[in-house]
């Protein structure tokens, strides 16, 4: 009986800890083409948290390789959204991108984006992914992104990511300012 009581207490503690943590939405997508035949397309999406969530992936390969991942969730800590795509046609550049957004119940907001272009060679691959979490236990919302690619020796890859976070009551460079009209 003592072991059963201990197991119930541990399960209750884990449930309490899990419900205090915020949900996290994540997605990724990758597509490649070699110029001679069908390429590949892969996508992932998931929502982990104690609230209501949704995740969906879609991949297609052939003359145009396409991958999409989307996840969305809402719980007691806030909202999280992650969306990623990748496309690689038989001819032309391979492209990938991601957008991630988290809004916490404390008013904090975080978003991230990532983009990749792979071109110049018959073998090209582009991938992007990211995550979003509204934060918990006094921590603000957080979002991150990754972007990368690969080509053959004659190609080049251009990739970049950007993340921004806003906290209530804190002015940042991205916060619009009111301008007074002067005569």
SULDA-V64341 format. One record per run of one state. SS is the DSSP state (H for helix, E for strand, L for the rest). FROM is the first residue (numbers start at 1). LEN is the number of residues. If there is no record, write none. Layout:
BEGIN
ss: (SS	SS)
from: (FROM	FROM)
len: (LEN	LEN)
END
This chain:
BEGIN
ss: (L	H	L	E	L	E	L	E	L	E	L	E	L	E	L	E	L	E	L	E	L	E	L)
from: (1	2	21	24	34	40	49	52	61	64	76	78	90	94	105	109	120	124	134	142	152	156	167)
len: (1	19	3	10	6	9	3	9	3	12	2	12	4	11	4	11	4	10	8	10	4	11	17)
END
